[in-house]
Amino acid sequence: MHARHSTRTLLNTLILSFYIPSALFAISQGLLIPILPVYLLNFGVSYTLVGLVLAGEGIGMLFSDIPAGMLLRRFDHKWVMIMGLASLAVSVISLFFTTTIYSVLLFRLSAGFGAALFSVSRHAYLAEVSRVGNRGRVISVFGGIMRVGKFIGPAASGVIASTLNIKVPFILVGVACIIALAFVFIFTPSSESFINTPTEDIEKKNHLWNTIKSQYKVLLSAGSGQFFAQMIRQAKLVIIPLYASQELGLDVQAIGLIMSVAQAFDVLLFYPAGVIMDRWGRKYAIIPSFLIQAIGMVLIPLTTGFPGLLFVSCVIAFGNGLSSGTMLTMGADLAPENARGEFLGLWRLIGDSGITGAPLIVGGIAQILVLPAAAIAMSVPGFITVLVYIFFVPETLKKPLPAAPDSCRQGTTT
């Protein structure tokens, strides 16, 4: 009973300081999902270049994840979150005014820098305030909020873009980031464990290299599983809008509806996913989730219209909902307390590599072959994720040992 109460209290504490800013960030990301691929096609460029620009935010995150983790040794997580949201707001609002595909790429790279700062710092914050026994639920609620935001965002974006202008959602994204920044500034507490380590001490101790040396086995096994998991997650966000637009001839409003309805299925399982992780183990949520997603990707080329693509998108989203918060929970479980920032920076780097690689692979395969072939190819990372977590990653949920029988405690035998 006490464990349930403490979990509920923690969830309530995080509403203003963490969950609302994360919801605003998720809505802003959701606003971009249906319009960004179509917006890029208006420049008259190839699928390969579209894939490169779509990967721009991921590329920016790749170069910023480790620096973001190292910043957490010099600055409190609250201020790193604020810096990240400010960078995101400026980068996305700038897309409203840009006129060339190369400036779009530059601003997407800058958005990746901001996303890395915000993501690594909030991950560290969650790892600090949660315990292993309630971490799955605390983080899965966060995952659910991200999914709710991406449910609201695409539908709103589709209506706004078709009614007003395809660039208008960029302004809304910037405003959402600014409001999220205000919530973090006002309500997020400073870290109780934060110690501002002098620069010369950081360089002398070389915390990053020591973390790599001590944690390389974990980063290779669990990290590789996360790499492929993030790849299939990101691939669906690229393939479904492009397949709907280019293969089925659907307009941006229909695409937004598909993405939003699918997100509704995604949202349904966020808290059950946390309960599964905290009661039975992290792998009980991870393995079935990515198996379902992989099968769903294989089914995309079999669809011939709006209803079929909507159904398959919902199947994939259902599987993704079952994995709500799983990668963040694994990272928080595995992160050593004395090098949490550096480890989570490395963890995010591996995951963001998968996010970045997905649009590039989709764009390349679609350019050489066809979009249906890209959908089938991107099912492979899902199957690999399942195999990695079955055979190479131990369970990180540490359950308490059962109490000894009374006879043992009394020193008697039966």
C-alpha angles and dihedrals in degrees: 000000000000091000091053091049094049091049092050091048092051092048090052091048091054097052099091099024099047119356098056094048089047091049091052090048090049093050089051091051090047091053089061098048101083099029106043098068092045092043090055092051088060088071088066094236132144126270088250093058091043088054091049093052092044087053091049096095090047091050090051089051091050092058092043106042097084095041087049090054091048091049088062088069090056103033133036115257090245093063094043088054090051093050090051095051092047091053091048093051094052094044097051097042087054090063089070090065103036122108105185134063091231094057088049088055091050093052092046089054089051090049088054090057091054093044091053093052092048096043099047094044095049090046089054090048092054092046090053099048099040133071127222091251095056101024094097092058095041092051095038089057086055089049089050092051090052088052093048089053092050088048093055096038103059095048092047091045093051092052094044094046094048094043101041119005136317090239097055095084088063089067091048091052091054092049091050090053091050092051090048089052090054092053092050092048094050105034111022111095123221116257114272091209097046116124118182100229114204116249094242091052091052092052093045095051094040093208094182095056092044090052091051092049095048098040104034095111092053092045091050096049108032090025094057089051089053091048093059092039092057091045095060092041091055095040093064091055089057102035099047097054093041093045090048093049103038104029102031100028095230120161126239093262092055090047090051090050092051092050093047096047089048090051089055089062089045091055095051094075104041098103096037086053090057092048090050091051094048097041105038106009144279094270092058087068099036101052102051091039097060093038089059092046093051092051090048092054090054089055097054096085089053092064118099104181149002097296095049095047090046091054095048091045089054092051091053091046091050089055092046091050089059088059094052108149094352098124093043091048092050090049093049091047093051099041114107112231094229093054103025096135095050094044094049090047089055091043091052091046091058093046093044089052087063091047091051095045096053099069091043092052093044092049093046096048092044090051094048098036125359138294094257089058090052090053092053092045091053092057088071095074089056093055091046090052090055093051094046094052093044097051111019111031122072121218111268098198104105107205119198116255114258116259115261117253117262090249091058093046089052092049095244129132132219 
